[in-house]
Amino acid sequence: MDQVRAELMQERSVRQDLECDKISLERQTKDLKSRLSTMEGQQKPSANVSQLESKLQDIQDRLQAEERDKAALLSTNRKLERKLKELNIQLEDERHQVNDQKDQLNLRVKALKRQVDEAEEEIERLEGLRKKAVREMEEQQEVNDQLQARLKAVEKESRRKPIPHTHDDDLSSDGEFGGSYDPSSI
């Protein structure tokens, strides 16, 4: 892109130089024609006249060559300007595509962040449930240990004292069994 701009600037500089040369040559041609007409008015045929005519022809040839060069440069300049315009359009299209991709990536990032937040909340909820379950399990373990200890104590007590065989009418008035059974030991 910079190369195209540099070429355009170079062509403009050459075009300006050619314009200056053209103006200068036109002045020289006018001056020579004026001098020629002055000389023709004097009607002094001399070698200078043929030299001037030769110079005039050279100058006209150079002017035509420079005009052809100018036309070629203008054509090249138009082509380069079209190319620059196409490149600018392509660059703008690519810029739009990049912006669209950036917008899509931003939306994707937001969606992923939302999913991460939801996952973290779910992890926190599950961690809370796990801690609660561990606490309940530890409490149940303590209760289980206490019951095991009571059971062993009752078994130990029952081994020491033989249980007499009782009949159904041996129930006490408060509805408890007689003997060694103690409901508070459970």
Secondary structure, 3 states (H helix, E strand, C coil): CHHHHHHHHHHHHHHHHHHHHHHHHHHHHHHHHHHHHHHHHHCCCCHHHHHHHHHHHHHHHHHHHHHHHHHHHHHHHHHHHHHHHHHHHHHHHHHHHHHHHHHHHHHHHHHHHHHHHHHHHHHHHHHHHHHHHHHHHHHHHHHHHHHHHHHHHHHHHHHHCCCCCCCHHHCCCCCCCCCCCCHHHC
